[in-house]
Amino acid sequence: MQHLYLSPHFDDAAFSCGGQIAQLARSGAAVTIYTVMAGDPPPGFTPTAFTDELHARWKRGMQAEQALAARRAEDQAAAAVLGANLHFGSFADGIYRVGAESGAALYPTVEAIFGAIHPDDPATPEALEAAFLGQFPHLDASVTLYAPLGVGHHVDHQLVRAMALRLAARFCLPNTYFYEEYPYARDGRAVRLRAVSELAQAMRAHPAYFGLRAVPHKVVIDEDALARKIAASACYESQIISFWADAAALTEEFRAYHALSEGELCYRPNLRGEDA
């Protein structure tokens, strides 16, 4: 493994970094996507109005098990298009997680899932790190790590961002990047800058390793990589309806966005001593 992409959900890596993943794989690099929140709902999970609404929109069955089976299959198809290895984490998506004591849904509304991390959430950065190390016990400085920046402020993205900072500091990974999540990044400069500011704040939890700020790093992608990114993103049929009218609209928007950006934007945290 040379390049490791942490994807909070089944579609995040492809939507946000599909072009660079395709280019790396095409060059012969070993690329792995680790979908962090890919596990089953906890025992006794009771559907909420929010999960019912999402399952109905996805049109993959109203039961969580049906929806998850379909979404895992979409993720596998997308990874195959990009040429990446794929591994699934054991924690459930935030919409399914419940409090250990209460058994109640922690994020039962769209406002909650894009809000603050619940104090009773079992998917702490420490727990996510432990689950990851169960599959990947050894990392070294040769691995380049990519993780979500937190654009959109989804709780799962916030948690995976914190997990990535822990991994980078623990294993002294000098090449760690935080990618702007698409389609949240299309919401404008303000939400993107907020995420960069939050990353800088989160870096302060590891002052022995990180500096005080993160710097932008754009990955320019070519036409073949863009085409593969679009083809991989189209595999997520259950999710397209949430952001686009159809696959054709997805293609049109991706091409327009990349015509302006020429690539995919990430941020690299400065290491201690690099701010000067």
C-alpha positions as CSV (number, residue, x, y, z in Angstrom):
1,M,0.0,0.0,0.0
2,Q,1.4,3.3,-1.1
3,H,-1.6,5.6,-1.1
4,L,-4.4,5.2,1.5
5,Y,-7.7,7.1,1.1
6,L,-10.0,7.3,4.1
7,S,-13.6,7.6,2.9
8,P,-16.2,8.3,5.6
9,H,-18.9,6.8,3.5
10,F,-19.2,4.7,0.4
11,D,-19.0,7.5,-2.1
12,D,-16.8,10.2,-0.6
13,A,-13.4,9.1,-2.1
14,A,-14.7,8.6,-5.6
15,F,-16.7,11.9,-5.7
16,S,-13.9,13.9,-4.2
17,C,-10.6,12.2,-5.3
18,G,-11.6,9.8,-8.1
19,G,-9.4,11.6,-10.6
20,Q,-6.2,11.4,-8.6
21,I,-7.0,7.8,-7.5
22,A,-7.4,6.8,-11.2
23,Q,-4.1,8.5,-12.1
24,L,-2.2,6.9,-9.3
25,A,-3.5,3.4,-10.1
26,R,-2.8,3.9,-13.8
27,S,0.8,4.8,-13.0
28,G,1.2,1.4,-11.2
29,A,0.9,2.7,-7.6
30,A,-0.9,0.6,-5.0
31,V,-4.0,2.5,-4.0
32,T,-6.3,1.5,-1.2
33,I,-9.7,3.0,-0.2
34,Y,-10.8,2.3,3.3
35,T,-14.5,3.1,3.7
36,V,-14.7,3.8,7.4
37,M,-18.5,3.9,8.2
38,A,-19.4,0.7,6.3
39,G,-20.6,-1.5,9.1
40,D,-24.1,-2.8,9.9
41,P,-26.4,-1.0,12.3
42,P,-26.0,-1.9,16.0
43,P,-28.3,-4.7,17.4
44,G,-31.7,-3.4,18.2
45,F,-31.5,-0.4,15.9
46,T,-34.9,1.1,15.3
47,P,-35.5,3.0,12.0
48,T,-36.1,6.7,12.3
49,A,-38.1,9.0,10.1
50,F,-34.7,10.2,8.8
51,T,-33.5,6.7,7.8
52,D,-36.8,5.9,6.3
53,E,-36.6,9.1,4.2
54,L,-33.1,8.3,3.0
55,H,-33.9,4.6,2.2
56,A,-36.9,5.7,0.2
57,R,-34.8,8.2,-1.7
58,W,-32.1,5.6,-2.4
59,K,-34.6,3.1,-3.8
60,R,-32.6,0.1,-2.6
61,G,-35.0,-1.3,-0.1
62,M,-36.5,0.1,3.1
63,Q,-34.4,-2.1,5.4
64,A,-31.0,-1.0,6.4
65,E,-29.5,-4.4,5.5
66,Q,-30.9,-4.0,2.0
67,A,-29.6,-0.5,1.5
68,L,-26.2,-1.3,2.9
69,A,-25.8,-4.4,0.7
70,A,-26.6,-2.2,-2.4
71,R,-24.3,0.6,-1.3
72,R,-21.4,-1.8,-0.6
73,A,-21.8,-3.2,-4.1
74,E,-21.8,0.3,-5.6
75,D,-18.5,1.0,-3.7
76,Q,-16.9,-2.2,-5.0
77,A,-17.9,-1.3,-8.6
78,A,-16.5,2.2,-8.3
79,A,-13.2,1.0,-6.8
80,A,-12.9,-1.5,-9.7
81,V,-13.3,1.4,-12.2
82,L,-10.7,3.4,-10.5
83,G,-8.3,0.5,-10.1
84,A,-8.1,0.7,-6.3
85,N,-8.2,-1.9,-3.5
86,L,-11.2,-1.5,-1.2
87,H,-11.7,-2.3,2.5
88,F,-14.7,-1.8,4.7
89,G,-14.6,-0.5,8.3
90,S,-16.9,-2.0,11.0
91,F,-18.6,1.2,12.3
92,A,-22.1,2.1,11.1
93,D,-23.0,5.3,9.3
94,G,-24.0,8.1,11.7
95,I,-27.6,7.8,10.7
96,Y,-27.7,4.3,12.3
97,R,-25.6,4.9,15.4
98,V,-27.3,4.9,18.8
99,G,-26.3,5.8,22.4
100,A,-24.8,2.9,24.4
101,E,-27.1,3.6,27.4
102,S,-30.2,5.0,25.8
103,G,-30.3,3.0,22.6
104,A,-31.7,6.1,20.9
105,A,-30.6,7.4,17.6
106,L,-27.8,9.9,18.0
107,Y,-28.4,11.7,14.8
108,P,-32.1,11.5,13.9
109,T,-32.3,14.6,11.7
110,V,-30.4,16.2,8.9
111,E,-29.6,19.1,11.3
112,A,-28.0,16.6,13.8
113,I,-25.9,14.8,11.2
114,F,-24.4,18.1,10.0
115,G,-24.0,19.4,13.5
116,A,-21.9,18.7,16.6
117,I,-20.5,15.3,17.4
118,H,-22.8,13.6,20.1
119,P,-21.0,13.1,23.4
120,D,-22.4,9.5,23.5
121,D,-21.2,8.6,20.0
122,P,-19.3,5.3,20.2
123,A,-17.4,6.1,16.9
124,T,-14.7,8.2,18.7
125,P,-11.5,8.9,16.8
126,E,-9.8,6.5,19.2
127,A,-12.3,3.7,18.4
128,L,-12.1,4.4,14.7
129,E,-8.3,4.2,14.9
130,A,-8.4,0.9,16.8
131,A,-10.8,-0.6,14.2
132,F,-8.5,0.6,11.3
133,L,-5.4,-0.8,13.0
134,G,-7.2,-4.2,13.3
135,Q,-7.0,-4.4,9.5
136,F,-3.8,-2.3,8.9
137,P,-1.6,-2.8,11.9
138,H,1.5,-1.3,10.3
139,L,1.9,2.1,8.6
140,D,5.2,3.7,7.8
141,A,6.4,7.0,6.4
142,S,6.2,5.6,2.8
143,V,2.4,5.7,2.9
144,T,0.6,8.8,1.7
145,L,-2.6,9.3,3.7
146,Y,-5.7,11.2,2.4
147,A,-8.6,12.1,4.6
148,P,-11.7,14.3,4.5
149,L,-11.3,18.0,5.2
150,G,-14.7,18.4,6.8
151,V,-16.4,20.5,4.2
152,G,-20.1,20.3,4.9
153,H,-19.5,19.6,8.6
154,H,-20.9,16.0,8.5
155,V,-20.2,14.4,11.9
156,D,-18.7,11.3,10.2
157,H,-16.3,13.5,8.3
158,Q,-15.3,15.3,11.4
159,L,-14.6,12.0,13.2
160,V,-12.5,10.6,10.3
161,R,-10.5,13.8,10.1
162,A,-9.6,13.5,13.7
163,M,-8.8,9.8,13.2
164,A,-6.5,10.6,10.4
165,L,-4.6,13.2,12.4
166,R,-4.1,10.6,15.1
167,L,-2.7,8.1,12.6
168,A,-0.4,10.7,11.0
169,A,1.0,11.7,14.4
170,R,1.3,8.2,15.7
171,F,3.1,6.8,12.7
172,C,4.9,10.0,11.7
173,L,3.4,10.2,8.3
174,P,4.9,13.2,6.6
175,N,2.7,13.0,3.5
176,T,-0.9,13.5,4.8
177,Y,-3.5,15.4,2.9
178,F,-7.1,16.4,3.6
179,Y,-9.3,16.6,0.5
180,E,-12.2,18.9,-0.1
181,E,-15.3,16.8,-0.2
182,Y,-17.5,17.0,-3.3
183,P,-20.3,17.9,-3.7
184,Y,-20.2,19.9,-0.5
185,A,-17.3,21.9,-1.8
186,R,-19.6,23.4,-4.5
187,D,-21.4,25.3,-1.7
188,G,-18.8,28.1,-1.9
189,R,-15.7,29.5,-0.4
190,A,-17.0,30.2,3.0
191,V,-17.8,26.6,3.9
192,R,-14.4,25.5,2.5
193,L,-12.5,28.1,4.5
194,R,-14.5,27.0,7.6
195,A,-13.3,23.5,7.1
196,V,-9.6,24.6,6.7
197,S,-9.9,26.6,9.9
198,E,-11.4,23.5,11.7
199,L,-8.5,21.4,10.4
200,A,-6.0,23.8,11.9
201,Q,-7.8,23.7,15.2
202,A,-7.9,19.9,15.2
203,M,-4.1,19.8,14.4
204,R,-3.5,21.5,17.8
205,A,-4.4,18.2,19.5
206,H,-1.0,16.9,18.3
207,P,1.4,19.8,18.9
208,A,4.5,17.6,19.0
209,Y,3.9,16.6,15.4
210,F,1.9,19.3,13.5
211,G,2.4,22.9,13.0
212,L,-0.3,25.6,13.1
213,R,-1.6,25.7,9.6
214,A,-2.4,23.7,6.5
215,V,-1.4,24.7,2.9
216,P,-3.4,24.0,-0.3
217,H,-2.2,21.4,-2.7
218,K,-4.0,20.9,-6.1
219,V,-3.8,17.6,-8.0
220,V,-4.2,18.3,-11.7
221,I,-6.0,15.5,-13.4
222,D,-6.0,14.6,-17.1
223,E,-9.0,13.7,-19.4
224,D,-8.6,10.0,-18.9
225,A,-8.6,10.3,-15.1
226,L,-11.7,12.6,-15.2
227,A,-13.5,10.1,-17.4
228,R,-12.8,7.4,-14.9
229,K,-13.8,9.5,-12.0
230,I,-17.2,10.2,-13.7
231,A,-17.7,6.6,-14.5
232,A,-16.8,5.5,-10.9
233,S,-19.1,8.2,-9.5
234,A,-22.0,7.0,-11.7
235,C,-21.8,3.6,-10.0
236,Y,-23.4,5.2,-6.9
237,E,-26.9,5.1,-8.4
238,S,-28.5,5.3,-4.9
239,Q,-26.7,8.6,-4.2
240,I,-27.0,10.4,-7.4
241,I,-30.6,11.4,-6.7
242,S,-29.5,13.3,-3.6
243,F,-27.2,15.7,-5.5
244,W,-28.1,15.5,-9.2
245,A,-31.1,15.0,-11.4
246,D,-29.5,12.0,-13.1
247,A,-26.1,10.6,-14.2
248,A,-26.0,13.0,-17.1
249,A,-26.3,16.0,-14.8
250,L,-23.5,14.5,-12.7
251,T,-21.3,14.3,-15.8
252,E,-22.1,17.8,-16.9
253,E,-21.4,19.3,-13.4
254,F,-18.1,17.3,-13.0
255,R,-16.8,18.5,-16.3
256,A,-17.8,22.1,-15.7
257,Y,-16.2,22.0,-12.2
258,H,-13.0,20.5,-13.5
259,A,-12.8,23.0,-16.4
260,L,-12.5,25.7,-13.8
261,S,-10.5,24.0,-11.1
262,E,-8.3,21.8,-13.4
263,G,-8.1,19.3,-10.6
264,E,-8.9,18.2,-7.0
265,L,-7.9,20.4,-4.1
266,C,-6.4,19.0,-0.9
267,Y,-4.6,20.6,2.1
268,R,-1.4,19.4,3.7
269,P,-0.9,20.1,7.4
270,N,2.5,21.7,8.1
271,L,4.6,19.6,10.4
272,R,6.1,21.0,13.5
273,G,8.7,23.6,12.6
274,E,7.5,24.1,9.0
275,D,5.3,27.2,9.6
276,A,8.3,29.5,9.4
